[in-house]
Amino acid sequence: MLRDHADRSATSRIRWREKAAFFHQEDECYLRFLIPPGSRVLDIGCGIGDTLAALAPSHGVGIDFSSAQIDIARRRHPNLEFVEGDAEDPATLTAVEGPFDYILVLDTIGSLDDCQSFIEHLHPLCTRETRVVFGYFSHLWYPVLKLAESLGVRMPQPDQNVLSPADLRNLVSLADFDPVKSEQRVLLPASLFGIGRFVNRFISVLPGVRAFSLRHYLVARSLRCAHNDVSSVTVVIPARNERGNIEPAVRRIAQFCADLEIIFVEGHSKDGTFEEMERVRQAFIGHDIKTMKQPGKGKADAVFAAFDAARGDILMILDADLTMPPEQLCKFYDALRSGKGEFVNGSRLVYPMDEGAMRFLNLVANKLFSYLFSWLLNQRYTDTLCGTKVLRRSDYQRVKAGKAYFGDFDPFGDFDLIFGASKLNLKSIDLPIRYAARNYGETQISRFSHGWMLLKMVIFAFFKIKAV
């Protein structure tokens, strides 16, 4: 019945898309944010191929069981590849040459007989970096959409699976995929002389309001492909006026990995920090320790210079004040190596802190900003400014390659990595640590200037990540 309906409506689909042009533009706008141009994309349930073409893939493949729609897609988009077949038949997916960077399942999930089985069959087309993007209509809008069909303002559709966000997350988890993040957008599917774009961009994404949005999206990754492919670690320790913490850092970093590299990066110190780095490097002959001076200014410059010089499969940042106990680095290693997370962020705000470790106003601000950034990034962040962040070197290189989207905006580098990881749809997890008071030197954090910086980061992220 579904195939017959698709074949019968194929010739009128172009007219219906033109009639709903604004809605499709809004849909494709957010999909282009999730799926960058030049990616290898598989579109399952591609229809006449317009959405796939709008994503400008380097290699685009569309699958649909309607021969009439596939014929139209091939004529409209001869540069793309289209396959006629039932996506619920494993043979159809087996015949497609993968893997892909992104697999798009746009509305198709509503027409499947067995959603869990279908999702399970996507694993062979995935790598660790592949992301499956689901797009579907909110179950709350189902009566409105049916009314629109009866009034002739929406293309008639057969009855669909009515899925809430929780339903889809559950199906994805049952199929051994890991939900990375979700989003709800589009309150107005009509332009209304430009009002629709404003409302959809700035209002529909607000907390509380977005629950009533028409469009839901879910990004997931294959857990069967989140395998262990790392065997070495580089710990980067940026240090400015931290002479007294250099040797303790080396002594306290356990040999949690057989191949462990430590890179000290000195940042224009006045207390002999670089000379102490050199002394420690020569004293600890059995350790692979390297020293360097940062080429520019700021923590971001120091960290990324060291990341570029690092050889480890996994990159870690350890602040030289040692308020994040170096003994905890093994937990970050285990969390990433096991595949539980791809971007591991330390959190100082779960366990009780040492007395004097963080001032009260700093604590309140960090709590507030953690809620804001969790909403902005659609993943839970309890502490964005913890200095310890861990990711694969290959993912850092992808973050660096996509840095032009955000530009140079962050002197610390924390948000370069957080926003970059979010843009890549990496699975982020918070790892609680015991935050200790420093034993040497003075904090280089200014509560007011850095608080103002955090506020600017919120505004920046809203326009770059949320209001797209």
C-alpha positions in Angstrom: 0.0 0.0 0.0 2.8 2.4 0.9 4.6 1.7 -2.4 1.5 2.1 -4.5 0.8 5.4 -2.8 4.4 6.6 -3.4 4.2 5.6 -7.1 0.8 7.3 -7.6 1.9 10.6 -5.9 5.4 10.7 -7.5 4.5 13.1 -10.4 2.7 15.5 -8.0 5.5 15.5 -5.4 7.4 18.3 -7.1 4.3 20.5 -6.9 3.7 19.6 -3.3 7.3 20.4 -2.4 7.0 23.8 -4.1 3.8 24.5 -2.2 5.6 23.7 1.1 8.9 25.3 0.0 9.4 27.3 3.2 9.0 24.2 5.4 11.5 22.3 3.3 14.0 25.2 3.3 13.8 25.3 7.2 14.3 21.6 7.3 17.3 21.6 5.0 18.8 24.6 6.7 19.2 22.6 9.9 20.3 19.5 8.1 23.1 21.4 6.4 24.2 22.5 9.9 24.3 18.8 11.0 25.7 17.5 7.7 28.5 19.6 6.2 28.9 19.9 2.4 31.4 17.4 0.9 30.3 14.5 3.1 29.5 11.0 2.0 25.8 10.8 2.5 23.2 8.0 2.3 19.6 9.2 2.2 17.2 6.4 3.0 13.7 7.2 1.8 15.1 9.9 -0.5 11.9 10.5 -2.6 12.8 12.6 -5.6 16.2 13.4 -4.2 15.9 17.1 -3.6 16.9 17.0 0.1 20.0 14.9 -0.7 21.0 17.3 -3.4 20.6 20.3 -1.0 23.2 18.8 1.2 25.9 19.0 -1.5 27.5 15.6 -0.8 30.8 14.6 -2.3 29.2 11.2 -2.8 25.4 11.0 -2.4 23.3 7.8 -2.6 19.6 7.8 -2.2 17.4 4.7 -1.6 13.6 4.6 -2.2 11.2 1.8 -2.9 9.2 3.8 -5.4 10.4 3.2 -8.9 8.5 6.3 -10.1 10.2 8.6 -7.6 13.6 7.1 -8.3 13.1 7.8 -12.0 12.3 11.5 -11.2 15.3 11.7 -8.8 17.7 10.4 -11.5 16.5 13.0 -14.0 16.6 15.9 -11.5 19.9 15.0 -10.0 22.1 13.1 -12.4 25.2 13.7 -10.3 23.8 11.6 -7.5 23.3 7.8 -7.3 19.9 6.4 -6.7 18.9 2.9 -5.8 15.4 1.4 -6.0 14.8 -1.0 -3.2 13.1 -1.6 0.2 15.2 -0.2 3.0 13.8 -2.8 5.3 15.2 -5.6 3.1 18.8 -6.2 4.3 19.7 -7.1 0.7 19.0 -3.5 -0.3 21.5 -2.1 2.2 24.0 -4.8 1.6 24.1 -3.8 -2.1 25.1 -0.2 -1.2 28.8 0.5 -1.1 29.6 2.1 2.2 30.7 3.3 4.6 29.2 6.8 4.8 29.9 9.9 6.9 26.2 10.5 7.4 23.1 8.3 7.0 19.9 10.4 6.7 16.6 8.9 7.7 14.1 11.7 7.0 10.5 10.9 7.9 11.1 7.3 6.7 11.1 6.1 10.3 7.3 6.8 10.3 6.6 4.3 7.6 8.6 1.3 8.7 7.1 -2.0 9.8 10.0 -2.8 12.2 12.0 0.3 13.2 14.4 -1.5 15.5 15.3 -4.1 12.9 15.8 -1.5 10.2 18.2 0.5 12.5 20.2 -2.6 13.3 20.8 -3.2 9.6 22.6 0.2 9.4 25.7 -0.9 11.3 27.6 -2.4 8.3 27.4 1.0 6.6 29.0 2.8 9.6 32.4 3.6 11.0 33.2 5.1 14.3 32.8 8.6 12.8 29.5 7.9 11.0 26.4 9.7 12.3 22.9 8.6 11.6 20.5 11.6 11.5 16.8 11.0 12.0 14.2 13.7 11.2 10.5 13.2 11.9 7.3 15.1 12.7 6.4 15.7 16.3 3.7 13.3 17.6 2.0 16.3 19.1 1.4 17.8 15.6 -0.2 14.6 14.2 -3.8 15.9 14.4 -2.8 19.2 12.9 -1.0 17.5 10.0 -4.1 15.3 9.3 -6.3 18.4 9.3 -3.9 20.1 6.8 -4.2 17.0 4.5 -8.0 17.2 4.7 -7.9 20.9 3.8 -5.7 20.2 0.8 -2.7 22.3 2.1 -0.5 19.2 2.8 0.3 16.2 0.6 -1.9 13.3 1.8 0.1 10.6 3.6 -0.7 7.0 4.8 -1.0 6.5 8.5 2.4 6.9 10.1 4.1 5.5 13.2 3.6 8.0 16.0 6.9 8.4 17.7 7.8 10.6 20.7 11.5 11.6 21.2 11.6 9.0 24.0 10.3 6.3 21.7 12.9 6.9 19.1 15.7 7.1 21.6 14.6 3.8 23.0 14.4 2.2 19.5 17.9 3.5 18.7 19.3 2.1 22.0 17.7 -1.3 21.4 19.4 -1.4 18.0 22.9 -0.8 19.5 23.1 2.8 18.5 23.9 5.5 21.0 21.8 8.8 20.9 24.3 11.6 20.7 22.0 14.6 20.8 18.5 15.7 19.8 16.8 18.9 18.8 13.3 20.3 18.3 12.7 23.1 15.8 10.1 24.9 13.6 7.0 26.4 15.2 5.7 27.9 12.0 5.9 25.8 8.8 4.8 28.9 6.8 6.8 32.0 6.0 4.1 34.6 7.0 6.1 37.4 5.3 9.4 36.5 7.1 7.9 36.0 10.6 8.2 32.2 10.2 12.0 32.4 9.8 12.4 34.6 12.8 10.2 32.5 15.0 11.8 29.2 13.9 15.3 30.5 14.4 15.0 32.4 17.6 11.8 31.3 19.4 11.2 27.6 18.5 14.6 26.6 20.1 13.9 28.2 23.5 13.6 25.9 26.6 10.0 24.9 27.2 8.8 26.4 23.8 10.7 23.9 21.7 8.7 21.0 23.1 5.9 22.2 20.9 8.0 22.4 17.7 6.9 20.6 14.6 10.3 19.0 13.7 12.3 16.6 15.8 15.9 15.5 15.0 18.1 12.8 16.6 21.7 12.2 15.9 23.1 8.7 16.8 26.3 6.7 16.4 26.9 3.0 16.1 28.1 1.4 19.3 29.3 -1.7 17.4 31.8 0.6 15.6 33.0 2.4 18.8 35.9 -0.1 19.0 39.2 0.3 20.7 41.6 1.7 18.1 44.0 3.7 20.4 47.2 2.6 22.0 49.1 5.8 22.9 48.4 9.0 24.9 49.9 12.5 24.9 49.3 14.6 28.1 49.7 18.3 27.3 50.5 20.5 30.3 50.4 24.2 29.6 52.2 26.2 32.3 52.8 29.8 33.1 54.6 30.7 36.3 54.1 27.1 37.6 57.7 26.2 38.5 56.7 24.4 41.7 54.2 22.1 40.0 56.4 20.7 37.1 58.1 17.9 39.0 55.0 16.9 41.0 53.0 16.7 37.8 55.4 14.1 36.4 55.6 12.1 39.6 51.8 12.0 40.0 50.9 10.9 36.4 50.6 7.1 36.5 51.8 4.9 33.7 48.1 4.1 32.7 49.1 3.6 29.1 52.1 1.6 27.8 53.0 4.4 25.4 52.7 7.8 27.3 54.1 11.1 26.1 54.1 14.2 28.2 54.5 17.7 26.6 55.1 20.7 28.7 54.3 24.0 27.0 55.7 27.1 28.7 53.8 30.4 28.3 56.1 33.4 28.9 56.8 32.7 32.6 58.8 34.9 35.0 59.6 32.3 37.7 61.9 30.0 35.7 59.2 27.6 34.7 60.9 26.6 31.4 64.2 26.0 33.1 62.4 23.7 35.5 60.8 21.9 32.7 64.2 21.2 31.1 65.6 20.0 34.4 62.7 17.6 35.0 63.0 16.3 31.4 66.6 15.4 31.9 66.0 14.0 35.4 63.2 11.6 34.4 65.1 9.8 31.7 62.7 6.9 31.7 59.7 9.1 30.8 59.0 10.4 27.3 58.9 14.1 28.2 59.1 17.0 25.7 59.3 20.7 26.4 58.4 23.6 24.1 57.6 27.3 24.3 54.3 28.5 22.9 54.7 30.6 19.8 52.0 33.1 20.8 49.9 34.1 23.8 47.0 32.5 25.7 46.3 29.0 26.8 44.6 28.1 23.5 47.7 28.9 21.6 49.8 26.8 23.9 47.5 23.8 23.9 47.0 23.7 20.2 50.7 24.1 19.4 51.3 21.1 21.6 48.4 19.1 20.1 50.0 19.7 16.6 53.3 18.3 17.9 51.8 15.4 19.7 52.1 11.8 18.5 49.6 10.1 20.8 46.3 8.6 19.6 44.6 10.3 22.5 45.2 13.9 23.5 44.7 15.1 27.1 45.0 18.5 28.7 46.2 18.7 32.3 46.4 22.2 33.8 49.8 22.8 35.6 48.1 24.0 38.8 47.2 20.4 39.4 43.8 21.3 40.9 42.6 18.3 38.7 44.6 15.5 40.3 46.8 13.9 37.7 46.0 10.5 39.3 42.5 10.8 37.7 43.8 10.8 34.1 43.4 7.0 33.9 39.6 7.5 34.3 39.6 9.7 31.2 41.6 7.2 29.3 39.3 4.4 30.2 36.2 6.4 29.3 37.4 7.2 25.8 39.2 3.9 25.1 36.0 2.0 26.0 34.0 3.9 23.5 31.7 5.4 26.2 32.6 8.9 25.0 34.5 10.6 22.2 35.0 13.9 24.0 35.5 13.5 27.7 35.1 16.7 29.8 36.2 17.0 33.4 33.6 18.2 35.9 34.6 19.9 39.2 31.1 20.6 40.3 29.9 17.1 41.4 32.1 16.1 44.3 32.8 18.4 47.3 35.8 20.6 46.7 38.8 21.3 48.9 38.3 24.4 51.0 39.3 27.5 48.9 39.5 25.5 45.7 36.8 27.7 44.0 35.4 31.0 45.1 31.6 31.1 45.8 30.8 33.5 42.9 32.8 31.4 40.5 30.9 28.3 41.7 27.5 30.0 41.2 28.5 31.3 37.7 29.8 27.8 36.7 26.5 26.2 37.7 24.5 28.7 35.8 26.6 28.5 32.7 26.5 24.7 32.8 22.7 24.8 32.3 23.0 27.3 29.5 25.6 25.3 27.6 23.8 22.0 28.1 20.7 23.6 26.3 22.8 25.3 23.6 24.8 22.1 22.8 22.0 19.6 23.3 24.4 17.5 25.4 24.9 17.6 29.2 27.8 19.8 30.3 28.2 20.4 34.1 31.4 22.3 33.9 32.6 23.9 30.7 35.8 25.5 32.2 37.4 22.4 33.7 40.8 22.4 32.1 40.9 18.6 31.6 39.5 17.7 28.2 40.3 14.5 26.3 39.7 13.4 22.7 41.3 11.4 19.9 44.0 13.1 17.9 42.0 12.3 14.7 39.0 14.1 16.1 41.1 17.1 17.1 42.4 17.3 13.5 38.7 17.3 12.3 37.9 20.0 14.8 40.9 22.0 13.6 39.8 21.6 9.9 36.4 22.9 10.7 37.6 25.9 12.8 36.7 28.4 10.1 33.0 28.0 11.0 33.7 29.5 14.4 36.8 31.6 13.8 39.3 32.8 16.5 37.1 33.6 19.4 38.4 31.7 22.5 41.7 32.6 24.3 41.5 29.6 26.5 40.7 26.9 23.9 38.0 25.2 26.1 35.2 26.4 23.8 37.2 25.8 20.6 37.1 22.2 21.6 33.6 22.1 23.1 32.0 23.8 20.2 34.1 21.9 17.6 33.1 18.6 19.2 29.5 19.7 19.2 29.6 20.6 15.5 31.1 17.2 14.7 28.4 15.5 16.7 30.9 13.8 19.0 29.5 11.9 22.0 30.4 14.1 24.9 30.5 12.8 28.5 31.2 14.6 31.8 33.7 12.8 34.1 33.4 14.0 37.7 36.8 14.8 39.4 37.8 15.9 42.9 38.8 19.5 42.6 41.8 20.4 44.8 43.3 23.7 46.0 46.5 24.6 44.4 49.8 24.2 46.4 51.9 26.6 44.3 51.4 29.9 42.6 48.3 31.9 42.1 45.1 31.4 40.1 45.1 33.1 36.7 41.3 33.2 36.6 39.6 36.6 36.9 36.0 36.0 38.1 34.6 39.2 36.4 36.5 39.3 33.2 36.2 35.6 32.6 32.5 35.7 33.7 32.0 38.3 31.0 33.8 36.1 28.6 31.5 33.2 29.4 28.5 35.4 28.8 29.9 36.3 25.4 30.4 32.6 24.7 26.7 31.9 25.4 25.7 34.6 22.9 28.2 33.4 20.4 27.1 29.8 20.7 23.4 30.8 20.4 24.0 32.3 17.0 26.5 29.7 15.7 24.9 26.5 17.1 21.3 27.1 18.1 19.8 29.9 16.0 20.9 28.5 12.6 
